[in-house]
Amino acid sequence: MLRNSHYKPAIDELQNSEKKFFKRRVLLVEDNVINQKVACSMLERLGVNADVAMNGQEAIRKFGLENYDLIFMDCQMPGMDGFETTVAIRAQERERSLSKTVIVALTANAMEGDKKRCLDSGMDDYMSKPISLPGLTQVLDRWSF
């Protein structure tokens, strides 16, 4: 009988990562419906409760109503982009004397200058699209989830 024991560690690792981040609140700011569904499915697998905002204005409104542990911010959205939205959220944090919420840029651009622009706008981390389950797990681990 053939055994696929060489696949077992990878399968165990994936199963152990599922539900790891249970009860964490995340806001996903993403204008593309397909990207929303993919990201939410992955986050759900990790046990993350994710709200979705379709644009910057909706993200600012939701941020004003909820306490989030982390925000995944699409950088390139029509209207108010992720950079402007981040600046507005940071201003809201200062006005309301809130702790700084971790904001992770989501962008298809992978140039070094793009990462610097994200960090300069007030974002804390950077994740290239397309996102992956291991990538999400690393980001959530990095920010002490």
C-alpha positions in Angstrom: 0.0 0.0 0.0 1.3 3.4 -1.0 1.4 6.0 1.8 1.7 9.7 1.2 3.5 10.4 4.5 5.6 13.1 2.8 2.4 15.2 2.5 1.5 14.8 6.2 3.6 17.7 7.7 2.1 20.2 5.2 -1.4 19.0 5.9 -0.9 19.1 9.7 0.5 22.6 9.5 -2.5 23.8 7.5 -5.0 22.2 9.9 -3.1 23.6 12.9 -3.3 27.1 11.4 -7.1 26.9 11.0 -9.0 28.8 13.7 -5.8 30.0 15.2 -6.9 33.6 15.3 -10.4 33.0 16.7 -12.3 36.1 17.9 -10.0 38.6 16.3 -11.8 41.5 14.5 -10.5 42.5 11.1 -11.7 45.0 8.6 -11.0 44.2 5.0 -11.1 47.2 2.7 -11.3 46.0 -0.8 -13.3 47.2 -3.8 -13.0 44.0 -5.9 -15.8 41.5 -5.0 -13.8 38.4 -6.0 -10.8 39.5 -3.9 -13.2 40.1 -1.0 -14.6 36.6 -1.3 -11.1 35.0 -1.5 -9.7 37.0 1.4 -12.8 36.4 3.6 -12.7 32.7 2.9 -9.1 32.5 4.0 -9.6 34.7 7.0 -12.6 32.6 8.1 -10.5 29.5 7.8 -8.1 31.1 10.3 -10.9 31.9 12.6 -10.9 35.6 11.9 -14.2 37.6 12.1 -13.9 39.9 9.1 -16.0 42.9 8.1 -15.8 44.2 4.6 -15.7 47.8 3.3 -16.1 48.4 -0.4 -14.3 51.8 -0.4 -12.5 54.3 1.7 -15.5 56.2 2.9 -17.2 52.9 4.1 -14.0 51.9 5.8 -13.9 55.2 7.8 -17.5 54.8 8.8 -17.1 51.2 9.9 -13.9 52.1 11.8 -15.9 54.8 13.7 -18.4 52.1 14.8 -16.2 49.1 15.7 -12.9 48.3 17.4 -10.7 46.4 14.9 -7.6 44.5 15.8 -6.2 44.9 12.2 -7.2 46.5 8.9 -6.2 45.0 5.5 -6.2 48.1 3.2 -6.4 47.9 -0.6 -4.2 50.7 -1.8 -5.8 51.3 -5.2 -9.5 52.0 -4.9 -11.6 54.4 -6.9 -12.5 57.6 -5.1 -10.7 57.6 -1.8 -7.7 55.3 -2.1 -6.1 53.3 0.6 -3.4 56.0 1.3 -6.0 58.7 1.9 -8.2 56.3 3.9 -5.2 55.4 6.2 -4.5 59.1 6.8 -8.2 59.7 7.7 -8.2 56.7 10.1 -5.0 57.8 11.8 -6.5 61.3 12.3 -9.6 59.6 13.8 -7.5 57.6 16.2 -5.7 60.8 17.4 -9.0 62.7 17.7 -10.6 59.9 19.8 -7.4 59.1 21.7 -7.5 55.5 20.4 -4.7 53.0 20.3 -3.1 52.7 16.9 -4.8 50.0 14.8 -2.5 47.9 12.7 -3.1 48.7 9.0 -1.6 46.3 6.4 -1.5 47.5 2.8 -2.8 45.1 0.1 -1.4 46.0 -3.3 -0.6 44.4 -6.6 2.4 46.7 -6.9 5.5 45.1 -5.6 8.1 47.8 -6.2 10.2 49.0 -3.3 9.0 52.6 -3.6 5.4 51.3 -3.2 6.2 49.7 0.1 7.8 53.0 1.3 4.7 54.9 0.2 2.5 52.6 2.2 4.6 53.0 5.3 4.9 56.8 4.9 1.1 57.1 4.7 0.8 55.5 8.1 0.4 51.8 7.3 2.3 49.4 9.4 2.9 46.5 7.0 2.7 45.5 3.4 1.3 42.4 1.6 1.4 41.8 -2.1 -1.5 40.5 -4.0 -2.6 37.9 -4.7 -2.9 37.0 -1.0 -2.3 33.5 0.2 -3.2 31.6 3.4 0.4 31.3 4.5 0.9 35.0 3.8 -2.1 35.9 5.9 -1.0 33.7 8.7 2.5 35.3 8.7 1.0 38.8 8.9 -1.4 37.9 11.7 1.5 36.1 13.5 3.7 39.1 13.1 1.2 41.5 14.7 0.7 39.2 17.8 -2.6 37.8 17.0 
